[in-house]
Amino acid sequence: MSVARAQREIDSREFAEWMSYHQEVEPLGPVRADAAISILAHVLARCHGNKSSKPSDFMPTYEDERPSDAQLSAKMYALLGAPDFE
């Protein structure tokens, strides 16, 4: 459904109800998709002989991999062979 059609066919109250449903009752999105795929990967692993796996073994983890400014500065100084002046 296009945005224009949705604006013609539903009012703000119904839109708010759908948003609430999406957030509270049926939370969809990347986290939910990751959980579904991890369960599927777990089932496939068990079908192929890995009887000790758990769904959490296939759930990705997202950590902040961006280094801090201090870490970048230290790497830069190390690469250039310059003393660290901080």
PDB file as gemmi writes it, atoms N, CA and C in Angstrom:
CRYST1    1.000    1.000    1.000  90.00  90.00  90.00 P 1                      
ATOM      1  N   MET A   1       0.851  -1.170   0.000  1.00  0.00           N  
ATOM      2  CA  MET A   1       0.000   0.000   0.000  1.00  0.00           C  
ATOM      3  C   MET A   1       0.898   1.235   0.000  1.00  0.00           C  
ATOM      4  N   SER A   2       0.579   2.190  -0.840  1.00  0.00           N  
ATOM      5  CA  SER A   2       1.368   3.420  -0.896  1.00  0.00           C  
ATOM      6  C   SER A   2       1.021   4.320   0.281  1.00  0.00           C  
ATOM      7  N   VAL A   3       1.880   5.274   0.558  1.00  0.00           N  
ATOM      8  CA  VAL A   3       1.637   6.228   1.642  1.00  0.00           C  
ATOM      9  C   VAL A   3       0.388   7.051   1.331  1.00  0.00           C  
ATOM     10  N   ALA A   4       0.252   7.489   0.083  1.00  0.00           N  
ATOM     11  CA  ALA A   4      -0.910   8.297  -0.292  1.00  0.00           C  
ATOM     12  C   ALA A   4      -2.208   7.519  -0.073  1.00  0.00           C  
ATOM     13  N   ARG A   5      -2.216   6.260  -0.450  1.00  0.00           N  
ATOM     14  CA  ARG A   5      -3.419   5.445  -0.268  1.00  0.00           C  
ATOM     15  C   ARG A   5      -3.710   5.244   1.214  1.00  0.00           C  
ATOM     16  N   ALA A   6      -2.661   4.975   1.998  1.00  0.00           N  
ATOM     17  CA  ALA A   6      -2.853   4.793   3.438  1.00  0.00           C  
ATOM     18  C   ALA A   6      -3.418   6.057   4.068  1.00  0.00           C  
ATOM     19  N   GLN A   7      -2.939   7.220   3.649  1.00  0.00           N  
ATOM     20  CA  GLN A   7      -3.450   8.476   4.195  1.00  0.00           C  
ATOM     21  C   GLN A   7      -4.917   8.689   3.821  1.00  0.00           C  
ATOM     22  N   ARG A   8      -5.331   8.208   2.657  1.00  0.00           N  
ATOM     23  CA  ARG A   8      -6.738   8.322   2.253  1.00  0.00           C  
ATOM     24  C   ARG A   8      -7.628   7.351   3.013  1.00  0.00           C  
ATOM     25  N   GLU A   9      -7.105   6.167   3.320  1.00  0.00           N  
ATOM     26  CA  GLU A   9      -7.963   5.101   3.834  1.00  0.00           C  
ATOM     27  C   GLU A   9      -7.985   4.944   5.356  1.00  0.00           C  
ATOM     28  N   ILE A  10      -6.975   5.446   6.065  1.00  0.00           N  
ATOM     29  CA  ILE A  10      -6.993   5.319   7.527  1.00  0.00           C  
ATOM     30  C   ILE A  10      -6.787   6.684   8.175  1.00  0.00           C  
ATOM     31  N   ASP A  11      -7.391   6.843   9.346  1.00  0.00           N  
ATOM     32  CA  ASP A  11      -7.222   8.106  10.059  1.00  0.00           C  
ATOM     33  C   ASP A  11      -6.099   7.983  11.080  1.00  0.00           C  
ATOM     34  N   SER A  12      -5.790   9.069  11.767  1.00  0.00           N  
ATOM     35  CA  SER A  12      -4.656   9.080  12.703  1.00  0.00           C  
ATOM     36  C   SER A  12      -4.875   8.125  13.878  1.00  0.00           C  
ATOM     37  N   ARG A  13      -6.130   7.968  14.307  1.00  0.00           N  
ATOM     38  CA  ARG A  13      -6.419   7.047  15.415  1.00  0.00           C  
ATOM     39  C   ARG A  13      -6.081   5.610  15.028  1.00  0.00           C  
ATOM     40  N   GLU A  14      -6.511   5.182  13.837  1.00  0.00           N  
ATOM     41  CA  GLU A  14      -6.216   3.824  13.385  1.00  0.00           C  
ATOM     42  C   GLU A  14      -4.717   3.634  13.174  1.00  0.00           C  
ATOM     43  N   PHE A  15      -4.065   4.672  12.647  1.00  0.00           N  
ATOM     44  CA  PHE A  15      -2.616   4.597  12.450  1.00  0.00           C  
ATOM     45  C   PHE A  15      -1.905   4.408  13.793  1.00  0.00           C  
ATOM     46  N   ALA A  16      -2.345   5.150  14.812  1.00  0.00           N  
ATOM     47  CA  ALA A  16      -1.764   5.020  16.151  1.00  0.00           C  
ATOM     48  C   ALA A  16      -1.994   3.624  16.718  1.00  0.00           C  
ATOM     49  N   GLU A  17      -3.168   3.052  16.451  1.00  0.00           N  
ATOM     50  CA  GLU A  17      -3.447   1.690  16.913  1.00  0.00           C  
ATOM     51  C   GLU A  17      -2.521   0.680  16.250  1.00  0.00           C  
ATOM     52  N   TRP A  18      -2.294   0.835  14.945  1.00  0.00           N  
ATOM     53  CA  TRP A  18      -1.381  -0.071  14.242  1.00  0.00           C  
ATOM     54  C   TRP A  18       0.047   0.082  14.760  1.00  0.00           C  
ATOM     55  N   MET A  19       0.470   1.315  15.035  1.00  0.00           N  
ATOM     56  CA  MET A  19       1.814   1.517  15.587  1.00  0.00           C  
ATOM     57  C   MET A  19       1.951   0.844  16.944  1.00  0.00           C  
ATOM     58  N   SER A  20       0.929   0.986  17.778  1.00  0.00           N  
ATOM     59  CA  SER A  20       0.944   0.349  19.092  1.00  0.00           C  
ATOM     60  C   SER A  20       0.996  -1.165  18.958  1.00  0.00           C  
ATOM     61  N   TYR A  21       0.185  -1.707  18.054  1.00  0.00           N  
ATOM     62  CA  TYR A  21       0.192  -3.152  17.812  1.00  0.00           C  
ATOM     63  C   TYR A  21       1.578  -3.608  17.379  1.00  0.00           C  
ATOM     64  N   HIS A  22       2.168  -2.878  16.464  1.00  0.00           N  
ATOM     65  CA  HIS A  22       3.492  -3.237  15.949  1.00  0.00           C  
ATOM     66  C   HIS A  22       4.549  -3.215  17.056  1.00  0.00           C  
ATOM     67  N   GLN A  23       4.473  -2.234  17.945  1.00  0.00           N  
ATOM     68  CA  GLN A  23       5.486  -2.096  18.994  1.00  0.00           C  
ATOM     69  C   GLN A  23       5.256  -3.034  20.179  1.00  0.00           C  
ATOM     70  N   GLU A  24       4.005  -3.276  20.535  1.00  0.00           N  
ATOM     71  CA  GLU A  24       3.716  -4.018  21.758  1.00  0.00           C  
ATOM     72  C   GLU A  24       3.324  -5.479  21.531  1.00  0.00           C  
ATOM     73  N   VAL A  25       2.465  -5.724  20.587  1.00  0.00           N  
ATOM     74  CA  VAL A  25       1.901  -7.057  20.409  1.00  0.00           C  
ATOM     75  C   VAL A  25       2.748  -7.907  19.469  1.00  0.00           C  
ATOM     76  N   GLU A  26       3.130  -7.349  18.355  1.00  0.00           N  
ATOM     77  CA  GLU A  26       3.854  -8.102  17.335  1.00  0.00           C  
ATOM     78  C   GLU A  26       5.096  -7.323  16.910  1.00  0.00           C  
ATOM     79  N   PRO A  27       6.115  -7.300  17.766  1.00  0.00           N  
ATOM     80  CA  PRO A  27       7.311  -6.510  17.426  1.00  0.00           C  
ATOM     81  C   PRO A  27       8.106  -7.155  16.291  1.00  0.00           C  
ATOM     82  N   LEU A  28       8.014  -6.562  15.148  1.00  0.00           N  
ATOM     83  CA  LEU A  28       8.743  -7.059  13.996  1.00  0.00           C  
ATOM     84  C   LEU A  28      10.011  -6.230  13.834  1.00  0.00           C  
ATOM     85  N   GLY A  29      10.875  -6.667  12.988  1.00  0.00           N  
ATOM     86  CA  GLY A  29      12.068  -5.892  12.711  1.00  0.00           C  
ATOM     87  C   GLY A  29      13.312  -6.735  12.768  1.00  0.00           C  
ATOM     88  N   PRO A  30      14.472  -6.090  12.734  1.00  0.00           N  
ATOM     89  CA  PRO A  30      15.736  -6.823  12.650  1.00  0.00           C  
ATOM     90  C   PRO A  30      15.977  -7.807  13.787  1.00  0.00           C  
ATOM     91  N   VAL A  31      15.643  -7.434  15.008  1.00  0.00           N  
ATOM     92  CA  VAL A  31      15.888  -8.343  16.140  1.00  0.00           C  
ATOM     93  C   VAL A  31      15.012  -9.576  16.012  1.00  0.00           C  
ATOM     94  N   ARG A  32      13.764  -9.367  15.658  1.00  0.00           N  
ATOM     95  CA  ARG A  32      12.844 -10.500  15.487  1.00  0.00           C  
ATOM     96  C   ARG A  32      13.288 -11.381  14.327  1.00  0.00           C  
ATOM     97  N   ALA A  33      13.753 -10.766  13.243  1.00  0.00           N  
ATOM     98  CA  ALA A  33      14.235 -11.527  12.091  1.00  0.00           C  
ATOM     99  C   ALA A  33      15.477 -12.325  12.466  1.00  0.00           C  
ATOM    100  N   ASP A  34      16.382 -11.719  13.233  1.00  0.00           N  
ATOM    101  CA  ASP A  34      17.578 -12.441  13.675  1.00  0.00           C  
ATOM    102  C   ASP A  34      17.197 -13.659  14.506  1.00  0.00           C  
ATOM    103  N   ALA A  35      16.203 -13.511  15.375  1.00  0.00           N  
ATOM    104  CA  ALA A  35      15.764 -14.634  16.200  1.00  0.00           C  
ATOM    105  C   ALA A  35      15.179 -15.742  15.334  1.00  0.00           C  
ATOM    106  N   ALA A  36      14.363 -15.374  14.356  1.00  0.00           N  
ATOM    107  CA  ALA A  36      13.752 -16.376  13.482  1.00  0.00           C  
ATOM    108  C   ALA A  36      14.817 -17.126  12.675  1.00  0.00           C  
ATOM    109  N   ILE A  37      15.776 -16.411  12.144  1.00  0.00           N  
ATOM    110  CA  ILE A  37      16.830 -17.038  11.346  1.00  0.00           C  
ATOM    111  C   ILE A  37      17.719 -17.913  12.228  1.00  0.00           C  
ATOM    112  N   SER A  38      17.966 -17.492  13.470  1.00  0.00           N  
ATOM    113  CA  SER A  38      18.804 -18.316  14.355  1.00  0.00           C  
ATOM    114  C   SER A  38      18.104 -19.634  14.695  1.00  0.00           C  
ATOM    115  N   ILE A  39      16.785 -19.598  14.847  1.00  0.00           N  
ATOM    116  CA  ILE A  39      16.037 -20.831  15.096  1.00  0.00           C  
ATOM    117  C   ILE A  39      16.110 -21.740  13.875  1.00  0.00           C  
ATOM    118  N   LEU A  40      15.955 -21.166  12.700  1.00  0.00           N  
ATOM    119  CA  LEU A  40      16.044 -21.947  11.469  1.00  0.00           C  
ATOM    120  C   LEU A  40      17.438 -22.569  11.307  1.00  0.00           C  
ATOM    121  N   ALA A  41      18.473 -21.789  11.567  1.00  0.00           N  
ATOM    122  CA  ALA A  41      19.842 -22.322  11.471  1.00  0.00           C  
ATOM    123  C   ALA A  41      20.061 -23.439  12.484  1.00  0.00           C  
ATOM    124  N   HIS A  42      19.507 -23.284  13.670  1.00  0.00           N  
ATOM    125  CA  HIS A  42      19.607 -24.320  14.712  1.00  0.00           C  
ATOM    126  C   HIS A  42      18.947 -25.622  14.245  1.00  0.00           C  
ATOM    127  N   VAL A  43      17.752 -25.510  13.677  1.00  0.00           N  
ATOM    128  CA  VAL A  43      17.047 -26.700  13.184  1.00  0.00           C  
ATOM    129  C   VAL A  43      17.860 -27.380  12.088  1.00  0.00           C  
ATOM    130  N   LEU A  44      18.392 -26.595  11.156  1.00  0.00           N  
ATOM    131  CA  LEU A  44      19.200 -27.182  10.085  1.00  0.00           C  
ATOM    132  C   LEU A  44      20.451 -27.860  10.639  1.00  0.00           C  
ATOM    133  N   ALA A  45      21.096 -27.243  11.613  1.00  0.00           N  
ATOM    134  CA  ALA A  45      22.291 -27.847  12.206  1.00  0.00           C  
ATOM    135  C   ALA A  45      21.937 -29.175  12.871  1.00  0.00           C  
ATOM    136  N   ARG A  46      20.814 -29.222  13.584  1.00  0.00           N  
ATOM    137  CA  ARG A  46      20.400 -30.476  14.230  1.00  0.00           C  
ATOM    138  C   ARG A  46      20.043 -31.545  13.207  1.00  0.00           C  
ATOM    139  N   CYS A  47      19.427 -31.132  12.100  1.00  0.00           N  
ATOM    140  CA  CYS A  47      19.087 -32.098  11.038  1.00  0.00           C  
ATOM    141  C   CYS A  47      20.335 -32.699  10.405  1.00  0.00           C  
ATOM    142  N   HIS A  48      21.423 -31.940  10.446  1.00  0.00           N  
ATOM    143  CA  HIS A  48      22.665 -32.404   9.827  1.00  0.00           C  
ATOM    144  C   HIS A  48      23.657 -32.962  10.845  1.00  0.00           C  
ATOM    145  N   GLY A  49      23.161 -33.320  12.018  1.00  0.00           N  
ATOM    146  CA  GLY A  49      23.982 -34.065  12.955  1.00  0.00           C  
ATOM    147  C   GLY A  49      24.518 -33.311  14.154  1.00  0.00           C  
ATOM    148  N   ASN A  50      24.388 -32.005  14.218  1.00  0.00           N  
ATOM    149  CA  ASN A  50      24.885 -31.250  15.366  1.00  0.00           C  
ATOM    150  C   ASN A  50      23.801 -31.235  16.440  1.00  0.00           C  
ATOM    151  N   LYS A  51      23.816 -32.254  17.299  1.00  0.00           N  
ATOM    152  CA  LYS A  51      22.757 -32.413  18.306  1.00  0.00           C  
ATOM    153  C   LYS A  51      22.969 -31.542  19.543  1.00  0.00           C  
ATOM    154  N   SER A  52      24.117 -30.894  19.653  1.00  0.00           N  
ATOM    155  CA  SER A  52      24.387 -30.106  20.859  1.00  0.00           C  
ATOM    156  C   SER A  52      24.165 -28.608  20.653  1.00  0.00           C  
ATOM    157  N   SER A  53      23.736 -28.197  19.459  1.00  0.00           N  
ATOM    158  CA  SER A  53      23.578 -26.760  19.220  1.00  0.00           C  
ATOM    159  C   SER A  53      22.328 -26.217  19.890  1.00  0.00           C  
ATOM    160  N   LYS A  54      22.351 -24.912  20.135  1.00  0.00           N  
ATOM    161  CA  LYS A  54      21.212 -24.185  20.691  1.00  0.00           C  
ATOM    162  C   LYS A  54      20.903 -23.034  19.732  1.00  0.00           C  
ATOM    163  N   PRO A  55      19.662 -22.535  19.689  1.00  0.00           N  
ATOM    164  CA  PRO A  55      19.366 -21.396  18.817  1.00  0.00           C  
ATOM    165  C   PRO A  55      20.266 -20.190  19.104  1.00  0.00           C  
ATOM    166  N   SER A  56      20.620 -19.989  20.370  1.00  0.00           N  
ATOM    167  CA  SER A  56      21.467 -18.838  20.714  1.00  0.00           C  
ATOM    168  C   SER A  56      22.865 -18.931  20.100  1.00  0.00           C  
ATOM    169  N   ASP A  57      23.295 -20.141  19.734  1.00  0.00           N  
ATOM    170  CA  ASP A  57      24.592 -20.287  19.071  1.00  0.00           C  
ATOM    171  C   ASP A  57      24.621 -19.581  17.724  1.00  0.00           C  
ATOM    172  N   PHE A  58      23.449 -19.371  17.131  1.00  0.00           N  
ATOM    173  CA  PHE A  58      23.355 -18.780  15.807  1.00  0.00           C  
ATOM    174  C   PHE A  58      22.851 -17.342  15.832  1.00  0.00           C  
ATOM    175  N   MET A  59      22.611 -16.811  17.024  1.00  0.00           N  
ATOM    176  CA  MET A  59      22.110 -15.446  17.146  1.00  0.00           C  
ATOM    177  C   MET A  59      23.280 -14.474  17.066  1.00  0.00           C  
ATOM    178  N   PRO A  60      23.239 -13.532  16.121  1.00  0.00           N  
ATOM    179  CA  PRO A  60      24.353 -12.595  16.013  1.00  0.00           C  
ATOM    180  C   PRO A  60      24.384 -11.644  17.201  1.00  0.00           C  
ATOM    181  N   THR A  61      25.560 -11.185  17.525  1.00  0.00           N  
ATOM    182  CA  THR A  61      25.719 -10.172  18.565  1.00  0.00           C  
ATOM    183  C   THR A  61      26.244  -8.917  17.903  1.00  0.00           C  
ATOM    184  N   TYR A  62      25.763  -7.804  18.359  1.00  0.00           N  
ATOM    185  CA  TYR A  62      26.179  -6.524  17.797  1.00  0.00           C  
ATOM    186  C   TYR A  62      26.846  -5.720  18.897  1.00  0.00           C  
ATOM    187  N   GLU A  63      28.115  -5.518  18.717  1.00  0.00           N  
ATOM    188  CA  GLU A  63      28.871  -4.728  19.680  1.00  0.00           C  
ATOM    189  C   GLU A  63      29.349  -3.466  18.984  1.00  0.00           C  
ATOM    190  N   ASP A  64      29.590  -2.451  19.759  1.00  0.00           N  
ATOM    191  CA  ASP A  64      30.114  -1.217  19.184  1.00  0.00           C  
ATOM    192  C   ASP A  64      31.564  -1.461  18.801  1.00  0.00           C  
ATOM    193  N   GLU A  65      31.794  -1.653  17.515  1.00  0.00           N  
ATOM    194  CA  GLU A  65      33.135  -1.982  17.046  1.00  0.00           C  
ATOM    195  C   GLU A  65      33.941  -0.740  16.683  1.00  0.00           C  
ATOM    196  N   ARG A  66      33.335   0.424  16.798  1.00  0.00           N  
ATOM    197  CA  ARG A  66      34.034   1.660  16.450  1.00  0.00           C  
ATOM    198  C   ARG A  66      35.022   2.009  17.554  1.00  0.00           C  
ATOM    199  N   PRO A  67      36.299   2.138  17.202  1.00  0.00           N  
ATOM    200  CA  PRO A  67      37.279   2.486  18.220  1.00  0.00           C  
ATOM    201  C   PRO A  67      37.113   3.931  18.682  1.00  0.00           C  
ATOM    202  N   SER A  68      37.549   4.197  19.909  1.00  0.00           N  
ATOM    203  CA  SER A  68      37.468   5.555  20.443  1.00  0.00           C  
ATOM    204  C   SER A  68      38.504   6.437  19.758  1.00  0.00           C  
ATOM    205  N   ASP A  69      38.377   7.732  19.937  1.00  0.00           N  
ATOM    206  CA  ASP A  69      39.348   8.666  19.362  1.00  0.00           C  
ATOM    207  C   ASP A  69      40.744   8.406  19.906  1.00  0.00           C  
ATOM    208  N   ALA A  70      40.831   8.086  21.191  1.00  0.00           N  
ATOM    209  CA  ALA A  70      42.130   7.814  21.807  1.00  0.00           C  
ATOM    210  C   ALA A  70      42.768   6.565  21.192  1.00  0.00           C  
ATOM    211  N   GLN A  71      41.946   5.536  20.945  1.00  0.00           N  
ATOM    212  CA  GLN A  71      42.474   4.316  20.330  1.00  0.00           C  
ATOM    213  C   GLN A  71      42.951   4.587  18.898  1.00  0.00           C  
ATOM    214  N   LEU A  72      42.188   5.374  18.150  1.00  0.00           N  
ATOM    215  CA  LEU A  72      42.601   5.720  16.788  1.00  0.00           C  
ATOM    216  C   LEU A  72      43.897   6.522  16.795  1.00  0.00           C  
ATOM    217  N   SER A  73      43.985   7.455  17.727  1.00  0.00           N  
ATOM    218  CA  SER A  73      45.188   8.274  17.840  1.00  0.00           C  
ATOM    219  C   SER A  73      46.407   7.416  18.170  1.00  0.00           C  
ATOM    220  N   ALA A  74      46.256   6.495  19.102  1.00  0.00           N  
ATOM    221  CA  ALA A  74      47.362   5.615  19.473  1.00  0.00           C  
ATOM    222  C   ALA A  74      47.796   4.754  18.298  1.00  0.00           C  
ATOM    223  N   LYS A  75      46.821   4.245  17.531  1.00  0.00           N  
ATOM    224  CA  LYS A  75      47.170   3.442  16.353  1.00  0.00           C  
ATOM    225  C   LYS A  75      47.901   4.285  15.311  1.00  0.00           C  
ATOM    226  N   MET A  76      47.445   5.509  15.124  1.00  0.00           N  
ATOM    227  CA  MET A  76      48.080   6.389  14.154  1.00  0.00           C  
ATOM    228  C   MET A  76      49.535   6.656  14.542  1.00  0.00           C  
ATOM    229  N   TYR A  77      49.743   6.994  15.820  1.00  0.00           N  
ATOM    230  CA  TYR A  77      51.110   7.243  16.280  1.00  0.00           C  
ATOM    231  C   TYR A  77      51.974   5.993  16.137  1.00  0.00           C  
ATOM    232  N   ALA A  78      51.411   4.840  16.438  1.00  0.00           N  
ATOM    233  CA  ALA A  78      52.171   3.594  16.319  1.00  0.00           C  
ATOM    234  C   ALA A  78      52.522   3.313  14.865  1.00  0.00           C  
ATOM    235  N   LEU A  79      51.604   3.532  13.961  1.00  0.00           N  
ATOM    236  CA  LEU A  79      51.852   3.306  12.543  1.00  0.00           C  
ATOM    237  C   LEU A  79      52.925   4.251  11.987  1.00  0.00           C  
ATOM    238  N   LEU A  80      52.905   5.485  12.468  1.00  0.00           N  
ATOM    239  CA  LEU A  80      53.850   6.499  11.978  1.00  0.00           C  
ATOM    240  C   LEU A  80      55.186   6.438  12.708  1.00  0.00           C  
ATOM    241  N   GLY A  81      55.242   5.676  13.763  1.00  0.00           N  
ATOM    242  CA  GLY A  81      56.470   5.591  14.536  1.00  0.00           C  
ATOM    243  C   GLY A  81      56.760   6.849  15.316  1.00  0.00           C  
ATOM    244  N   ALA A  82      55.731   7.649  15.552  1.00  0.00           N  
ATOM    245  CA  ALA A  82      55.892   8.903  16.286  1.00  0.00           C  
ATOM    246  C   ALA A  82      55.543   8.688  17.762  1.00  0.00           C  
ATOM    247  N   PRO A  83      56.128   9.495  18.632  1.00  0.00           N  
ATOM    248  CA  PRO A  83      55.766   9.374  20.051  1.00  0.00           C  
ATOM    249  C   PRO A  83      54.330   9.841  20.265  1.00  0.00           C  
ATOM    250  N   ASP A  84      53.681   9.252  21.225  1.00  0.00           N  
ATOM    251  CA  ASP A  84      52.310   9.622  21.558  1.00  0.00           C  
ATOM    252  C   ASP A  84      52.357  10.826  22.488  1.00  0.00           C  
ATOM    253  N   PHE A  85      51.857  11.956  22.036  1.00  0.00           N  
ATOM    254  CA  PHE A  85      51.949  13.198  22.805  1.00  0.00           C  
ATOM    255  C   PHE A  85      50.728  13.442  23.682  1.00  0.00           C  
ATOM    256  N   GLU A  86      49.815  12.505  23.752  1.00  0.00           N  
ATOM    257  CA  GLU A  86      48.607  12.730  24.562  1.00  0.00           C  
ATOM    258  C   GLU A  86      48.807  12.266  25.964  1.00  0.00           C  
TER     259      GLU A  86                                                      
END                                                                             
